[in-house]
Amino acid sequence: MIVLLRLVLMIAVGLTVIAVCLWFWYRAGERDRLEAEWERTRPPLPQHRYVQNGLDDYKPRLMRRLIWGVYVAPLSLLALLVWTFN
């Protein structure tokens, strides 16, 4: 039982590192996209405010995608594999 707990803890730490790296990567990509969009359209807002508003709107979608893609899907697959082979 202790071995299983240690395994789950190590997997959770690893997935958290992956989630944080993906958070920064996707956020940087969205920032670049918003800056390019601001250059193309030139809205009345200053660039920093336009980008910040866009990132604030993007944050909930990114969190949902990361939770499902990094935690739920791999852990569900792992549980399915364990259940299947046992």
C-alpha positions in Angstrom: 0.0 0.0 0.0 2.8 2.4 0.8 4.5 1.6 -2.5 1.3 2.5 -4.4 1.0 5.8 -2.4 4.6 6.6 -3.3 4.0 5.8 -7.0 0.9 8.0 -7.1 2.8 10.8 -5.4 5.7 10.6 -7.9 3.2 10.5 -10.8 1.4 13.5 -9.4 4.7 15.5 -9.1 5.7 14.6 -12.6 2.4 15.6 -14.1 2.4 18.8 -12.2 5.9 19.7 -13.6 4.5 18.9 -17.1 1.4 21.0 -16.5 3.4 24.0 -15.3 5.7 23.8 -18.4 2.7 23.6 -20.7 1.1 26.5 -18.9 4.0 28.8 -19.7 4.4 27.5 -23.2 0.7 27.9 -24.2 0.5 31.3 -22.4 3.6 32.6 -24.3 2.1 31.4 -27.6 -1.2 33.1 -26.8 0.7 36.3 -25.9 2.5 36.2 -29.2 -0.8 35.7 -31.1 -2.5 38.6 -29.2 0.5 40.9 -29.9 0.4 40.0 -33.6 -3.4 40.5 -33.7 -3.0 43.9 -32.0 -0.4 44.9 -34.6 -2.8 43.9 -37.4 -6.0 45.5 -36.1 -4.7 48.4 -34.0 -7.7 48.6 -31.6 -8.1 51.7 -29.4 -6.6 50.0 -26.3 -2.9 50.2 -25.6 -1.1 47.0 -26.5 -0.3 45.9 -22.9 -4.0 46.3 -21.9 -5.2 44.4 -25.0 -2.8 41.5 -24.4 -3.7 41.4 -20.7 -7.4 41.3 -21.4 -6.9 38.5 -23.9 -4.8 36.5 -21.5 -7.4 37.0 -18.8 -10.0 35.6 -21.1 -7.8 32.7 -22.2 -6.9 31.6 -18.6 -10.0 29.6 -17.8 -9.9 27.7 -21.1 -6.3 26.9 -20.7 -6.8 25.6 -17.1 -9.6 23.3 -18.3 -7.5 21.9 -21.2 -4.5 21.4 -19.0 -6.5 19.6 -16.2 -8.2 17.3 -18.7 -5.1 16.7 -20.9 -2.4 16.4 -18.2 -4.2 14.9 -15.2 -7.5 13.3 -16.1 -6.7 11.6 -19.4 -3.3 10.0 -18.4 -4.6 8.9 -15.0 -7.8 7.5 -16.5 -5.7 5.5 -19.0 -3.4 4.3 -16.2 -6.4 3.2 -14.2 -7.9 1.4 -17.2 -4.6 -0.4 -17.9 -4.3 -1.5 -14.2 -7.9 -2.7 -14.2 -7.5 -4.5 -17.5 -4.3 -6.4 -16.6 -5.4 -7.3 -13.1 
